Amino acid sequence: MIWESLTYFKKENVEDSKEALKKILSWSDRLSEFDYFIEREEKYSFGIGKGVVLYKEQVDREEAELSILIADTPVKYDSFDGVPISIFCFLSSTSMKDLHLKYLSRFYRLMNFTTFRENLLNEDSIEGIRKVIKREEESFGR
């Protein structure tokens, strides 16, 4: 499910979380939303711990869209656990509350596993990232 929504992936060096967010938003021609997300980030952190940031939104669409940027070098971020960020994600999902919550719960579950995060960090292609996510999601049913 989440692996199917992966639309953009890149591994590169970023100076800080703002640069990472700008890059992610530019991939889908949504750079105009940058200030909106910075304002939201000032109110609460998008950091979910363990070196991961999840920018998220609900929009009027049927399909979710996931973007992942892996930082070559972890960057400082005001996350509750203080761990520098290596994995920046942006999840844009449906405004249907049940489906949005399903995406979020799956995403958080995936990111909770150390080996999953390590596998993401070691991949260099969008196809490889999709395979890592798909393999882990399929193991949920076991």
C-alpha positions in Angstrom: 0.0 0.0 0.0 2.6 2.6 1.0 5.1 1.3 -1.4 2.7 2.0 -4.2 2.4 5.6 -3.2 6.2 6.3 -3.4 6.4 8.9 -6.1 9.7 10.6 -5.4 13.0 9.6 -3.9 16.5 11.1 -3.8 19.6 10.6 -1.7 21.7 13.8 -1.3 23.4 16.2 1.0 21.3 18.9 2.6 22.3 21.6 5.1 19.2 21.5 7.2 15.6 20.5 7.4 14.4 23.6 5.6 16.5 22.7 2.6 15.2 19.2 2.6 11.6 20.4 2.8 12.2 22.8 -0.1 13.7 20.0 -2.3 10.8 17.6 -1.5 8.2 20.2 -2.3 9.9 21.2 -5.5 9.7 17.6 -6.8 5.9 17.9 -7.0 5.8 21.6 -8.0 4.5 22.6 -4.5 7.2 25.0 -3.4 4.5 27.6 -2.8 3.5 25.6 0.3 6.9 25.9 1.9 6.0 28.8 4.3 2.8 27.0 5.3 4.8 24.0 6.5 7.4 26.1 8.2 4.6 27.8 10.2 3.2 24.4 11.1 6.7 23.2 12.1 7.1 26.2 14.4 4.0 25.0 16.3 5.0 21.4 16.6 7.8 19.2 15.3 7.3 16.9 12.4 10.1 14.7 13.8 8.8 11.3 14.8 12.0 10.2 16.4 14.8 7.7 15.4 16.2 10.1 12.7 12.9 10.5 10.8 10.8 13.5 9.9 7.3 13.1 8.4 5.7 16.1 6.8 2.1 15.2 6.3 -1.1 16.6 4.9 -4.6 15.5 3.9 -5.8 16.6 0.4 -8.7 15.9 -1.9 -7.4 13.0 -3.9 -7.9 9.3 -3.9 -4.3 8.2 -4.0 -1.6 9.0 -1.5 1.7 10.4 -2.6 5.0 9.7 -0.7 8.3 11.4 -1.2 11.5 10.4 0.6 14.8 12.3 0.8 17.7 10.5 2.4 20.3 12.9 3.8 23.9 11.8 3.0 24.9 13.3 6.3 22.3 13.5 9.2 21.2 17.1 10.1 20.2 18.7 13.4 16.5 18.9 14.0 14.4 19.7 17.0 13.0 16.3 17.4 11.8 15.0 20.8 14.6 12.4 21.0 17.4 14.7 19.8 18.5 12.3 17.1 19.8 14.0 13.9 17.6 13.4 10.9 18.6 11.2 8.0 15.2 10.3 6.6 12.9 13.1 5.4 9.4 12.1 4.2 6.4 13.9 2.9 3.1 12.0 2.9 0.2 13.6 1.1 -2.9 11.4 1.5 -6.6 11.5 1.0 -8.9 13.6 3.1 -10.9 10.5 3.9 -10.0 10.2 7.6 -10.0 6.4 7.9 -7.7 6.0 4.9 -5.4 8.8 6.0 -5.1 7.3 9.5 -4.3 3.9 7.9 -1.5 5.4 5.9 -0.1 7.1 9.0 -0.3 4.1 11.2 1.5 1.9 8.5 4.1 4.6 8.1 4.8 4.9 11.8 4.9 1.1 12.1 7.4 0.8 9.3 9.7 3.5 10.7 9.7 1.9 14.1 12.0 -0.9 12.9 15.7 -0.2 13.0 16.5 -2.7 10.2 13.8 -1.1 8.0 15.4 2.4 8.5 18.8 1.0 7.9 17.6 -0.7 4.7 16.2 2.7 3.5 19.5 4.4 4.2 21.4 1.8 2.2 19.2 2.0 -1.0 20.1 4.3 -3.9 17.1 3.9 -6.2 13.4 4.4 -6.1 12.9 0.8 -7.2 15.0 -0.4 -4.3 13.1 1.8 -1.8 9.8 0.4 -3.1 11.0 -3.1 -2.7 12.2 -2.5 0.9 8.8 -0.9 1.8 6.8 -3.6 0.0 8.7 -6.5 1.6 8.1 -4.9 5.1 4.5 -4.2 4.5 3.9 -7.7 3.2 5.4 -9.1 6.5 2.6 -7.3 8.4 0.1 -9.9 7.3 2.2 -12.8 8.6 
